[in-house]
């Protein structure tokens, strides 16, 4: 059995975060962990080897830059992408695009 792709979602809006995590977890090849705060995101990232980090709604530019720096310091191979919203098709395209880089 193939290991699932681990995806960390960082988003400030609880409803959007819940929706994105649910959509990701609908794909049997993916597993999402959602975090609203930077601290929780970094802790989750240290506990699990995530393949992709999705930076979502409400994450300020300074927080995003700090998170990118911390995540890359922990795992230089992690793919970090911004999620712009727009439904499950765009979400899947963002994840598949990140995985192919």
C-alpha positions in Angstrom: 0.0 0.0 0.0 1.3 3.4 -1.0 1.9 6.0 1.7 -0.5 9.0 1.6 0.8 12.4 0.7 0.8 14.5 3.9 -0.5 18.1 3.4 -0.4 20.8 6.0 -3.0 23.5 5.6 -2.5 26.9 7.3 -5.5 29.2 7.2 -6.9 31.8 9.6 -10.6 31.3 8.8 -12.0 28.2 10.5 -14.8 27.6 8.0 -12.5 27.8 5.0 -9.9 25.6 6.8 -12.5 22.9 7.6 -13.7 22.9 3.9 -10.1 22.7 2.5 -9.2 19.9 4.9 -12.4 18.0 4.0 -11.8 18.4 0.2 -8.2 17.2 0.5 -9.2 14.2 2.7 -11.7 13.2 0.0 -8.8 12.1 -2.1 -7.7 8.7 -0.9 -4.1 9.5 -1.8 -3.9 12.5 0.5 -4.1 13.3 4.2 -4.6 16.9 5.4 -3.8 18.5 8.8 -5.3 21.9 9.3 -3.9 24.7 11.6 -5.1 28.2 12.2 -2.1 29.5 14.2 1.6 29.6 13.2 2.6 27.9 16.4 0.3 25.0 15.9 1.4 24.7 12.2 5.1 24.6 13.1 4.4 21.9 15.8 2.3 19.8 13.4 5.1 20.2 10.8 7.7 18.9 13.3 5.5 15.9 14.2 4.7 14.7 10.7 6.8 14.7 7.5 4.5 16.8 5.3 5.1 16.8 1.5 3.1 19.9 0.8 2.2 23.0 2.8 -0.8 25.0 1.6 -0.9 28.6 2.8 -4.5 29.7 2.8 -6.9 32.6 3.6 -5.9 35.3 6.0 -2.3 34.4 6.5 -0.4 37.7 6.6 2.6 38.2 4.3 5.0 38.4 7.3 3.6 35.2 8.8 3.8 33.4 5.5 7.5 34.4 5.1 8.3 33.2 8.6 6.5 29.9 8.1 8.2 29.3 4.8 11.6 29.9 6.5 10.8 27.6 9.4 9.4 24.8 7.2 12.3 24.8 4.8 14.8 24.8 7.7 13.1 21.6 8.9 12.6 20.0 5.5 14.3 21.4 2.5 12.2 19.3 0.1 8.8 20.5 1.3 6.6 22.1 -1.4 4.9 25.3 -0.2 2.1 26.8 -2.2 -0.5 29.5 -1.7 -4.1 28.4 -1.9 -6.2 31.0 -3.7 -9.6 29.4 -3.2 -11.9 28.8 -6.0 -13.2 25.3 -5.4 -11.9 21.8 -5.4 -10.6 21.8 -9.0 -8.2 24.6 -8.3 -7.2 23.1 -5.0 -6.3 19.7 -6.7 -4.4 21.5 -9.4 -2.4 23.5 -6.8 -1.5 20.3 -4.9 -0.7 18.2 -8.1 1.4 21.2 -9.4 3.4 21.4 -6.2 4.0 17.6 -6.2 5.4 17.7 -9.7 8.0 20.4 -8.9 
